Amino acid sequence: MKIRTLFPYLALLIAFLIGFNLGTLELPSWSLKKDKPTTATSDLTETHTTETRSIDGGIGFSVPLPANPTFENTTPMNTVQMDWVLLEDTRVEKAANARFAKQNVFVVNQTDPVVLSNLNLTAENLPHGGGIKSVFALGQREFAYVVFVRDGCATGAIIDLETFKEEIRFPCLPSLDLIDLNSTGGAVLPLETDQVLLTTGTPTSAKEGDLIRNLAQDPTSPWGKVLRLSFEETGDLSYEIYASGIRNSQGILKIEDAIYAVEHGPRGGDEINRIRPNANYGWPKQSFGAHYHLDAIGKAAPDQSTLPLYSFVPSIAPSYINTCPTLMVESYAPYRCLAISSFVGGSIYFVILTSDDRVVVSERLRFDHRIRKFNFDGNTLVAVTDFEGVILGELSPY
C-alpha cells in the first residue's frame, strides 16, 4: 500500500485521539468562572485556605491577591507600622459579603445582578440603600438577607440562593417617607452548624420618625434586633429575637465565649456592645449621640437595658469587627483586642479590653479609604473598600 493511501486513515486516527483527549481533559481551576472551595466556615469571613469558597450560580467574583506585592504606602502607629497598597478593582462596589483566602478574596456586591434579577428587583425597588445586606451559610445551604421596596412595602427577606425562594419575609416598615435602607444591619455570626445570628436595624432617614425607630423596643417586631435563625423540624427556616434595642449593627464577632458587635449611632454615639441573650441595648431611649436635628437623647440606661462598652463621639461609622493582627494581640497581652473598621474615619481601630470588658486603650490605623470588610491573617491585612478595590498590607515592628 502506498503511503499516500494511508493519509485518510492517519487523519481519522489523529482526530480520534484528539477528541478522546479533549473529552477527558479537566480544565485548570483558573479557567473556571468561580473558584471552588477546599474548606470553609459559615461566617462572612472564611478560614484561610488556598481558595475562597464561592457561591454557585455565578454570584459574586474573585479578586486575586499578588504573592509579592509592592507596597506604596506606610502608616505609622505607636510601636508598629503598616505597609500597604490599594489594589484598584472597578468591580468592587459596596460588599454584602467578603470571604478571604491567601490567594484571593471573594466578593458579593449589595447589587449583585444575578441575585437581583432572580428576585425581579430593579433600581426602583432599591431606594435609599436597598439591596443585599449579607450572604451566609446555614447548614448546607446559602442564604442572602435582602432589603427592598415592592408594592408600597419596604421590607426585608431571607432568600435561599439556590432556589431564590423567600424563606422569611419581614413585616413592612411603617412609613416609606422615613426609610433609609442603608441602616438595616446585616451582620452575621454562626453559633452552631444549624444556627446563626443576624442583625437588623431601624432604618430611619434624617427625618427620624418614631414609627420606625421605636420598633427596636417592640418585642413582636424583627426590626432593630439581633435575630437567631435556625431550622424547624419541618425544614423551614425561622427566627427568634436574641437581643433588642439595636439601631444598626453591621459587624459582629465571637472571641472565646464573648460576642461583640459594633453599631452605628445617630449623630455620634457609635457603639461597641457585648451581646448577650435577651439583653436590651437601649435604642432609641438611650444613646451617647444626638438626633440628626440635634434633639437630645437620654443618656441614662433605661430599666433592664445595657449601656455600651464604649461610644465613639463624634461618629466613626463602624462597618465591621474582627480579630486583631498577631503583633497587636502579643503587644497587649493578656488583654483582649478587637479590630473595628470605619467608613467616616477611613481607618481600623484596635480597641483593648480588660477581662471585665473595660476599654483601656484605642489605637488608630489610618488609610483614608472607606473600609467595609476586612481580615487579618497573622499580620497580613486584606480589606475591601467601597468602590475602590482591595487594600493589601503587612504590619511589622519599627
Stockholm file with secondary structure:
# STOCKHOLM 1.0

chainA/1-398         MKIRTLFPYLALLIAFLIGFNLGTLELPSWSLKKDKPTTATSDLTETHTTETRSIDGGIGFSVPLPANPTFENTTPMNTVQMDWVLLEDTRVEKAANARFAKQNVFVVNQTDPVVLSNLNLTAENLPHGGGIKSVFALGQREFAYVVFVRDGCATGAIIDLETFKEEIRFPCLPSLDLIDLNSTGGAVLPLETDQVLLTTGTPTSAKEGDLIRNLAQDPTSPWGKVLRLSFEETGDLSYEIYASGIRNSQGILKIEDAIYAVEHGPRGGDEINRIRPNANYGWPKQSFGAHYHLDAIGKAAPDQSTLPLYSFVPSIAPSYINTCPTLMVESYAPYRCLAISSFVGGSIYFVILTSDDRVVVSERLRFDHRIRKFNFDGNTLVAVTDFEGVILGELSPY
#=GR chainA/1-398 SS CCHHHHHHHHHHHHHHHHHHHHHHCCCCGGGSSSCCCSSCCSSSSCCCCSSCCCBTTTBSEEEECCSSCCCCEEEECSSEEEEEEEEECTTCCSEEEEEECSSEEEEEETTCHHHHHHTTCCGGGCTTSCEEEEEEEETTEEEEEEEEEETTEEEEEEEETTTCCEEEECCCCSCGGGBCGGGSCCCEEEEETTEEEEECBCCBCTTCCHHHHGGGGCTTCCTTEEEEEEECTTSCEEEEEEEECCSBEEEEEEETTEEEEEECCSBSCEEEEECCTTCBCCTTTCCSSBCTTCCCCCCSCCTTCCCCSEEESSCCCEEEEEECCHHHHHHTTTSEEEEEEESSSCEEEEEEECTTCCEEEEEEEECSSCEEEEEEETTEEEEEESSSEEEEEEEEEC
#=GC SS_cons         CCHHHHHHHHHHHHHHHHHHHHHHCCCCGGGSSSCCCSSCCSSSSCCCCSSCCCBTTTBSEEEECCSSCCCCEEEECSSEEEEEEEEECTTCCSEEEEEECSSEEEEEETTCHHHHHHTTCCGGGCTTSCEEEEEEEETTEEEEEEEEEETTEEEEEEEETTTCCEEEECCCCSCGGGBCGGGSCCCEEEEETTEEEEECBCCBCTTCCHHHHGGGGCTTCCTTEEEEEEECTTSCEEEEEEEECCSBEEEEEEETTEEEEEECCSBSCEEEEECCTTCBCCTTTCCSSBCTTCCCCCCSCCTTCCCCSEEESSCCCEEEEEECCHHHHHHTTTSEEEEEEESSSCEEEEEEECTTCCEEEEEEEECSSCEEEEEEETTEEEEEESSSEEEEEEEEEC
//
